[in-house]
Amino acid sequence: ELLVSRGDAPVGAEFPAGPFAAYLSGASLVVNHADATWPPLAALCLALGPELHHVFCNIYLTPQNGQAVRRHADDRDVFVLQVAGAKHWDVWPAPVALPYAHEQVGKAAPYSPPPGQRPLLSCRVGPGDVLYLPRGLVHAARAAEDGPSLHVTLAVMTSDFSWSSVIAHALRERARARPLLRRPLP
């Protein structure tokens, strides 16, 4: 899936000439689940699978001084692999500890840290660098002023493999196996 955005605002329809025209006009290109279309990323995810369970990759091409997505938190652990160019990252504490998908901040609406709260980390990530973002930490990135940025994220679905997810699944399966619990509520 190819997304064309400018700071989380989709802009694809504004550029009938296509995604590269949008990129040249300052939009970012995001390829979600790039491992489904590019064999080297598929092989990487497959190799990491035995240790990390479910892993997938997204690719972000961001123009000079651009921002692909606004400040947000994810319901998964993320490894950022910087391929080309550089990005400046700011990382803040998690407002919700170990969030599930419905608890992510900054996805549906903009998120601002509490007044006076400073980032835990503010750094520049360059080619060959890896940045680890644990589940729930709020983060924002902007391509460097001296050129575009290309990075790959390895998303590790830690919320899918939590104790509460396993227990909920086990209870659901046990309940479905009991005829009494299949009855409708009065």
RAZI-V753763 format. One record per residue. N is the residue number from 0. PHI is phi in whole degrees, 0 to 359 (999 if undefined). OMEGA is omega in whole degrees, -180 to 180 (999 if undefined). NEAR is the number of other C-alpha atoms within 10 Angstrom. Layout:
BEGIN
N,PHI,OMEGA,NEAR + N,PHI,OMEGA,NEAR
END
This chain:
BEGIN
0,999,178,10 + 1,259,177,14 + 2,247,175,18 + 3,242,-175,25 + 4,216,173,22 + 5,227,-179,23 + 6,61,179,17 + 7,88,178,19 + 8,269,178,12 + 9,298,-178,13 + 10,231,-176,17 + 11,304,-177,20 + 12,293,180,11 + 13,287,-175,12 + 14,234,-180,14 + 15,297,178,9 + 16,286,175,10 + 17,116,-174,12 + 18,295,-178,21 + 19,287,173,14 + 20,296,178,14 + 21,297,179,21 + 22,300,-180,20 + 23,295,177,10 + 24,263,174,12 + 25,106,179,18 + 26,274,176,28 + 27,264,174,30 + 28,248,-179,23 + 29,235,175,22 + 30,251,178,17 + 31,281,-180,17 + 32,53,180,20 + 33,299,178,20 + 34,296,179,21 + 35,281,-177,15 + 36,238,-178,12 + 37,237,-175,11 + 38,307,179,11 + 39,299,177,12 + 40,288,176,19 + 41,299,179,18 + 42,296,178,12 + 43,297,180,15 + 44,297,178,22 + 45,296,180,17 + 46,293,-180,12 + 47,278,-177,16 + 48,308,-179,14 + 49,300,-179,10 + 50,267,-171,9 + 51,247,178,15 + 52,70,-175,14 + 53,253,-179,16 + 54,232,172,25 + 55,219,-175,22 + 56,236,169,23 + 57,237,178,20 + 58,242,180,21 + 59,235,172,21 + 60,250,-173,24 + 61,239,-180,30 + 62,290,179,26 + 63,315,178,20 + 64,60,-179,18 + 65,265,179,22 + 66,228,-178,25 + 67,285,-180,25 + 68,222,-180,21 + 69,284,179,19 + 70,304,-177,23 + 71,198,172,22 + 72,238,-180,30 + 73,247,176,26 + 74,266,-178,24 + 75,210,171,24 + 76,282,-178,22 + 77,227,170,22 + 78,251,178,17 + 79,265,178,20 + 80,252,-178,20 + 81,280,-175,21 + 82,264,-178,19 + 83,213,-179,18 + 84,69,-178,22 + 85,214,175,27 + 86,225,172,28 + 87,260,-178,16 + 88,246,169,17 + 89,241,-177,18 + 90,230,-179,20 + 91,246,177,20 + 92,300,179,17 + 93,282,176,20 + 94,286,176,16 + 95,233,-179,15 + 96,293,176,12 + 97,46,-174,21 + 98,291,168,20 + 99,268,-174,18 + 100,307,-177,14 + 101,285,-179,9 + 102,253,-180,16 + 103,293,177,22 + 104,262,176,23 + 105,84,-180,18 + 106,272,-178,17 + 107,279,-178,10 + 108,213,179,10 + 109,302,179,11 + 110,237,174,14 + 111,238,176,12 + 112,300,178,14 + 113,304,180,8 + 114,306,178,6 + 115,85,-180,6 + 116,284,-179,10 + 117,261,178,13 + 118,300,172,14 + 119,290,-176,12 + 120,215,174,12 + 121,223,-173,15 + 122,210,174,12 + 123,257,-180,16 + 124,247,-177,24 + 125,245,-177,19 + 126,307,180,15 + 127,89,179,12 + 128,280,176,14 + 129,233,177,16 + 130,240,179,15 + 131,261,178,12 + 132,241,179,18 + 133,297,179,18 + 134,311,174,24 + 135,97,180,24 + 136,290,179,24 + 137,283,-178,26 + 138,212,176,23 + 139,214,-180,18 + 140,225,177,24 + 141,223,177,23 + 142,299,-179,24 + 143,297,180,21 + 144,288,-175,15 + 145,263,177,11 + 146,160,-180,15 + 147,288,-179,19 + 148,227,173,27 + 149,231,174,22 + 150,222,178,25 + 151,246,172,22 + 152,255,170,23 + 153,259,-178,24 + 154,262,180,23 + 155,249,-172,24 + 156,284,-177,19 + 157,292,180,20 + 158,291,178,18 + 159,289,-176,16 + 160,244,177,13 + 161,265,178,13 + 162,301,-178,10 + 163,294,178,11 + 164,293,180,13 + 165,294,-180,12 + 166,294,179,11 + 167,299,179,12 + 168,296,-179,12 + 169,297,179,12 + 170,296,180,12 + 171,299,-180,11 + 172,294,179,11 + 173,295,-179,11 + 174,295,180,13 + 175,294,-179,12 + 176,279,-178,11 + 177,259,-179,10 + 178,304,-180,8 + 179,300,-178,9 + 180,278,177,11 + 181,274,-178,10 + 182,291,177,8 + 183,291,176,6 + 184,291,-180,5 + 185,293,999,3
END
